[in-house]
Amino acid sequence: MPNTPTISTTHKDYSLKNYWSLFFVQMQGAFSDNLFKFLVIFTSINTNGIDGEERDFRLFLIAVVFSLPFILFSMTSGCLVDRSSKARVITWTKRAEIFIMAFGLFALMSLNFHLMLAVIFLMSVQSAVFSPAKYSSLPEILPNHKLSWGNGIFSLGTFFGIIAGGTAAGFLSNSLEPKRVWICGFILIVLAILGTLISKLMERKPAANPSKKIEWNFVQELSKNLKLVSKNRVLTLAIVGSVYFWLIGAFYEPTLVVFGKDVLELDDFKISIMRACMAIGIALGSVSAGYLSGNKIEYGLIPLGSLGIAGASVGLGLLGFEFVGSSVLLTILGFSAGFFIVPVMALIQQLPDKSEKGSVIAANGWLNSAGVFTAALVFYIMKIQFGIDAGTMFWLIGSITIAGTIYAVWLVSDSLARFMLWGLTHTLYKVKVLG
């Protein structure tokens, strides 16, 4: 088991202009994606004549269509990112977003569920190309000792976009008649243009591996990249942790809608507030993890985050809180998830060789997408096939997370030692300061 990843002092001449440009482009994309997706969710499930079973099936379809492009195109995108300037790839994806959102405007005007699904599919294709470009850009534009900080702030911006987009969708769904929701399409087009302009501020760095062949057979490319990953045990476990993070997040999305509608009897805006509480927690937890890690990748935080996720999930399922109590628990769950994902993502970005970062990150993205797709299937089986209520699904996920945490700590026993050492040193520091 290797020690904490070495922190180098490379990129002494790095420019924060590249980082903040990417930060704002990512935040805009997260806002736009969530605004459109949740407008589709709320308008499609609130349609007259839709019963509970049809509502749940539509939620399942949206989750599947959203995750499928990542499964189909992430690996090819990783090759493209390695052989091209990442900033150039990012700009082209933002240009594509302008046309996709124009189609989205038409879909919202028609209120045709299948057309809106088609826009979600295209939106996800664009994100599948954008994702490996943005994450593999971070270790290029930041020195290694800034990666934990950079990931923490980056997650803050991402989840701010998620919070704002989802909350705005709930507010607009309540405020506008369904036939007027198309007004939001103009906002999305303007935001896509703004994101494109900001992306042009990023420096066009040379391609990491310009001779790399683009592999259209994603199964073959995935297999090759997984062999690279398997050589590094820490990297392998970090990717497993990342997959589980996205599986849980994807599972919570439709389950929270059902929980809010069936158990708490909330309107769209309050459901979006509950989801915002979880996202706020993730953002705050991510920034805290980045700060507390200092100038290193502190994977001792991972067990703490995992146990927090488990405890909050079990509490949601068993304690039967109303709107306020559930929102508090979701904030705690999100904060724990932020503690969990920041060191995991920093490890995934730092450990691969420079020439393979794009492909390895794309492989991680593919596996994350497979986790999201699996979450949709789990929701379909548990809710639609077996009729399990949302509360029971929450505590089952929490119980599985506890078991997974114990197993992971057993596999990487020094992570527990590092966590205890981290807790001891930070406690002693506080005692020294306060004393």
C-alpha positions, 0 to 999 in steps of 0.5 A: 500500500503506497503512502499518501500521494506525493505532492510536487511543486510543479506548475509554478507558473500556473494561472488562476484565469484558466481555473476560474474560467473552467469553474464558471463554465462548469457552474453554468453547465450544471445550472442549465442541465438541472434547470432543463431536466427538472422542468421536464420532470415536473411538467411531465409528472404533473400532467393531468391523467398521470397516475402514480405508476406512470409517474414512476415509470417516467422518472425511470425513463428520464434517469435512463436516458440521462445516463445512457450517452455517458455509457455509449460515448465516455470512452471515445471522449477520453481518447479525444481529450487526450489527443486534443487541446482540452480547452478547445474540446470544452469550447466545442461542447459549449457551442453544441449546447447552444443548438441543443438548448434551441431544440430544448426551447421547441420541446418545451413549447410542445410539452411533448414528453418524448421530444423533451427526452430527446433533448435530455439525451443530446444534453447528456451526449454533450456532457459525456464529451465535456466531463473528461475534458474538464476533470483532466484539465484540473491537473493541467492548470493546477499544481498537485498541491492545489488539487484538493483545494481546486476540487473542493472549490470546483465542487462548490461551484458545481453544486451551486449550479445544481442547487440553483438549477433544480430550485429554479425549476421547482419555483418556475414549475409552480409559478408558470402554467405548463404552456408558459414553461417554454420561456425558460428555453430562452434563458438556457440559450443565453446561458449556453452562449455565455458559457461558450464565451467564457470557455474561450478565455482558457489557454489552449494547452498542447494535447497530452497525447496527440498520436493517440488513436480514437477507439470507437469500440468503447468496450475494448477501450474500457477494458484497456483502461481498466487494465491500467487502473488495476495496476494501482490498488489505491486508484482502483478503490478510489474509482469504486468509491466514485462509482458508489457516490454517483450511484447513491446520488442518482438513486436519491434523485427520483426517490426524493421526488416520490418521497416528497410527493407520497410521504410528505405531500409537498409541492414541486418547490419544496421538493426542490428545496429538499434536493437543494439542501443535499446539494448545499451539504455536498458543496460545504462538505467539499470545500471543508474537505479541500481546506482540511486536507491542506497541501495533500490528498487526505484519504483518511477523510473517506471513511468519515464521509461514508459513515455520515452518508450511511447514518443520514440515509438510515435516519431518513428511512426510519425516523419519519421526519417532516419537511424541516427534519428531512431537509436537515438530514439531507444537508448532513448527508450531503456534507458527508458526501462532500467529505467523501468525494473530494479526496476520491476525485483528487486521487483519480486525477493525480495518480494516472500518468499524464498521457493517460489521464483523459482515458482513465478519467473517461473510464471513471466517468463511464463507470460512474454512468454505469452506476447511474444507470444501475441506480435507475434499474434499482429504482425501477425494481424496488419501486415499480416492480416490488412497490417498496416505499421511499423510506424503506429504500433510504434505510436499505441504502444506508445499511448497504453503505455501512457494510461497504465502509467496513469492507473498504476499511478492511481492504485499506486498513491504513485509511482508518489509521490515517483517519484517526491520526487526522482526527487526533492532530486536528483535535490537538491543534484546536486544543492548543489554539483554544488553550 
